[in-house]
Amino acid sequence: MSAPDLVVESQLHTLERTPGGLLRLQRSPLEGRALKSGILTGLTWLAALIAAVPLFSVIYMLFVEGGSRLSWETLTALPPSAFDLGGGFGNAIVGTVVMVGLATLISVPFGILAAVYLAILEPDSRLAHTVRFLAKVLTGFPSILAGVFVYAIMVVTMKSYSALAGGVALAVLMLPTVILAAEQAMAMVPKKMKDAAYGMGCTRTQVILQVVLPTGASGILTGVMLAIAGAAGNSAPLLFTALFSDYYLSSLTEPTASLAILIYNFSGMPYDNQIQLAWAASLVLVLIVLVFNILARLIGRQKY
């Protein structure tokens, strides 16, 4: 290497001149910190690959066992009786979409309003600290207890299992995720933006609606998508609230099918047809959850 190309060279570092005339410092891979960084990076990748093995093995198994059974009939037909062949789980897909939709309509407005109070209005009040603590506790709340709670206040009162009760139970589970994600997104809005809005004469309501919410929309939507993905795969609360039905949903006040409960019911039956439908329903449910998780990642990268 000629003198113009090599400016400084030592045992650990080399300072080279790039074709554009800039100087670039290259660290020797055998230098202590660089070697340690390389080893830790390799171990991190190895751990990530090991952790991904169960995930990809499950997805592969679902495609092998359930992919061959997927068809338009399977996605639209009603569940078969014990000894019948064919059938599908169209009513379970509709029931899942309806109950998750109800849960979203309930949890998102209340979650965002609570996050506005926690992040903007009274972030340091005793009530805010209490709500924040309870929201964090509820994130680890056993989902079956949400079903028992809604069963006691709705199913017993209405004297019937219903899609409405199932949606409320899922909303209870979604609410803490929406609150914490929305609060974090709003808290990350730069203070200079809010101060500039106040300096221009904006009211607190205008600052929240026109500055905080649009700026934090990416983080808020990410939390909503993650909450929806978690609710779509929950089965325990639906056992106590929506139960199951072999027919399409015609009213929110009647029992309805869901993918999670159909998988639970069919997987324990001694009939090959029902077991194959359980595999196919599992694949559909995993794909739904995967789509919402991917959307959450994509939305999280957007800059508003």
PEBEL-V580841 format. One record per residue. N is the residue number from 1. SS is DSSP state (2 for helix, 1 for strand, 0 for the rest). PSI is psi as a letter, one per 30 degrees, with the letter a starting at -180 (NA if undefined). D_FIRST is the distance of its C-alpha to the first C-alpha in Angstrom with 2 decimals. Layout:
N/SS/PSI/D_FIRST
N/SS/PSI/D_FIRST
This chain:
1/0/k/0.00
2/0/l/3.82
3/0/e/6.76
4/0/e/8.48
5/0/e/6.48
6/1/j/6.52
7/1/e/10.13
8/1/k/11.52
9/1/k/10.82
10/0/a/13.93
11/0/f/15.71
12/0/f/17.03
13/1/l/15.05
14/1/k/11.69
15/1/j/12.05
16/1/l/10.01
17/1/k/11.27
18/0/l/13.04
19/0/f/14.00
20/0/f/17.18
21/0/g/15.80
22/0/l/16.72
23/1/k/15.13
24/1/k/15.17
25/1/k/15.60
26/1/k/14.93
27/1/k/17.16
28/0/k/16.69
29/0/f/19.48
30/0/f/20.73
31/0/k/21.55
32/2/e/25.36
33/2/e/26.31
34/2/e/23.82
35/2/e/25.12
36/2/e/28.66
37/2/e/28.21
38/2/e/26.90
39/2/e/29.85
40/2/e/32.38
41/2/e/31.15
42/2/e/31.53
43/2/e/34.96
44/2/e/36.01
45/2/e/35.21
46/2/e/37.05
47/2/e/40.04
48/2/e/40.12
49/2/e/40.17
50/2/e/42.92
51/2/f/44.92
52/2/f/44.61
53/2/e/46.02
54/2/e/49.66
55/2/e/49.36
56/2/f/48.03
57/2/e/50.43
58/2/e/53.36
59/2/e/52.32
60/2/e/51.92
61/2/e/55.34
62/2/e/56.93
63/2/e/55.64
64/2/e/56.86
65/2/e/60.24
66/2/f/61.01
67/2/e/59.08
68/2/f/61.47
69/2/f/64.43
70/0/k/63.16
71/0/l/65.13
72/2/e/66.95
73/2/e/70.12
74/2/e/68.46
75/2/f/67.18
76/2/f/70.58
77/0/l/73.35
78/0/l/75.31
79/0/k/74.95
80/0/l/77.08
81/0/a/79.95
82/0/e/79.85
83/0/g/80.59
84/0/l/79.36
85/0/l/76.31
86/0/b/73.88
87/0/a/73.90
88/0/a/71.04
89/0/h/70.20
90/2/e/70.35
91/2/e/72.59
92/2/e/70.13
93/2/e/67.33
94/2/e/69.69
95/2/e/70.86
96/2/e/67.33
97/2/e/66.35
98/2/e/69.57
99/2/e/69.36
100/2/e/65.67
101/2/e/66.47
102/2/e/69.39
103/2/e/67.28
104/2/e/64.65
105/2/f/67.37
106/2/e/68.75
107/2/e/65.68
108/2/e/63.36
109/2/e/65.74
110/2/e/66.89
111/2/e/63.37
112/2/e/62.00
113/2/e/65.04
114/2/e/64.59
115/2/e/60.87
116/2/e/61.82
117/2/e/64.18
118/2/e/61.67
119/2/f/58.71
120/2/e/60.42
121/2/e/64.12
122/0/i/64.60
123/0/f/61.35
124/0/g/62.53
125/0/l/66.17
126/2/e/67.80
127/2/e/68.50
128/2/e/64.85
129/2/e/63.74
130/2/e/66.44
131/2/e/65.52
132/2/e/61.82
133/2/e/62.67
134/2/e/65.04
135/2/e/62.53
136/2/e/59.97
137/2/e/62.71
138/2/f/63.73
139/2/f/60.25
140/0/g/60.99
141/0/k/64.63
142/0/k/65.84
143/2/f/66.40
144/2/f/69.72
145/2/e/71.16
146/2/e/70.51
147/2/e/72.60
148/2/e/75.35
149/2/e/75.38
150/2/e/75.75
151/2/e/78.27
152/2/e/80.43
153/2/f/80.39
154/2/e/80.37
155/2/e/81.33
156/2/e/84.30
157/2/e/85.36
158/2/f/85.03
159/0/h/86.39
160/0/k/83.85
161/0/l/80.24
162/0/l/78.42
163/2/e/75.19
164/2/e/75.64
165/2/e/75.68
166/2/e/72.57
167/2/e/70.76
168/2/e/71.81
169/2/e/70.61
170/2/e/67.17
171/2/e/67.14
172/2/e/67.73
173/2/e/64.59
174/2/e/62.49
175/2/e/63.61
176/2/e/61.57
177/2/e/58.31
178/2/e/59.02
179/2/e/60.03
180/2/e/57.01
181/2/e/54.47
182/2/e/56.20
183/2/e/56.50
184/2/e/52.81
185/2/e/51.92
186/2/e/54.32
187/2/f/53.16
188/0/f/49.58
189/0/k/50.75
190/0/k/49.41
191/2/f/52.18
192/2/e/51.28
193/2/e/52.30
194/2/e/55.66
195/2/e/56.23
196/2/e/55.52
197/2/e/58.07
198/2/e/60.63
199/2/f/59.98
200/0/g/60.83
201/0/g/64.17
202/0/k/63.55
203/0/l/65.77
204/2/e/64.52
205/2/e/65.52
206/2/e/63.57
207/2/e/60.46
208/2/e/60.72
209/2/e/61.44
210/2/f/59.16
211/2/e/56.21
212/2/e/56.00
213/2/e/56.95
214/2/e/54.85
215/2/e/51.76
216/0/g/52.25
217/2/e/53.36
218/2/e/50.22
219/2/e/50.66
220/2/e/54.41
221/2/e/54.17
222/2/e/51.66
223/2/e/54.20
224/2/e/56.99
225/2/e/55.14
226/2/e/54.40
227/2/e/58.06
228/2/e/59.27
229/2/e/57.09
230/2/e/58.52
231/2/e/62.08
232/2/f/61.94
233/0/g/61.42
234/0/k/64.06
235/0/e/67.17
236/2/e/68.95
237/2/f/70.33
238/2/f/71.54
239/2/e/73.69
240/2/f/75.83
241/2/e/75.82
242/0/f/75.37
243/0/b/76.29
244/0/l/76.15
245/0/k/77.94
246/0/g/78.20
247/0/l/78.65
248/0/k/76.79
249/0/k/76.97
250/0/f/79.84
251/0/k/80.22
252/0/f/78.13
253/0/g/81.02
254/0/l/81.02
255/0/l/78.85
256/0/l/75.80
257/0/l/73.29
258/0/l/69.60
259/2/e/66.76
260/2/e/66.25
261/2/e/69.96
262/2/e/70.22
263/2/e/67.40
264/2/e/69.18
265/2/e/72.52
266/2/f/71.45
267/2/f/69.07
268/0/g/72.03
269/0/k/74.35
270/0/g/75.20
271/0/k/74.80
272/2/e/71.83
273/2/e/72.12
274/2/e/71.87
275/2/e/68.98
276/2/e/67.04
277/2/e/67.82
278/2/e/66.55
279/2/e/63.20
280/2/e/63.03
281/2/e/64.01
282/2/e/61.35
283/2/e/58.71
284/2/e/60.02
285/2/e/60.08
286/2/e/56.52
287/2/e/55.33
288/2/e/57.23
289/2/e/55.69
290/2/e/52.20
291/2/e/52.64
292/2/e/53.69
293/2/e/50.78
294/2/e/48.31
295/2/e/50.14
296/2/e/49.88
297/2/e/46.10
298/2/e/45.80
299/2/e/48.20
300/2/f/46.43
301/0/f/43.27
302/0/k/45.20
303/0/k/45.17
304/0/NA/48.53
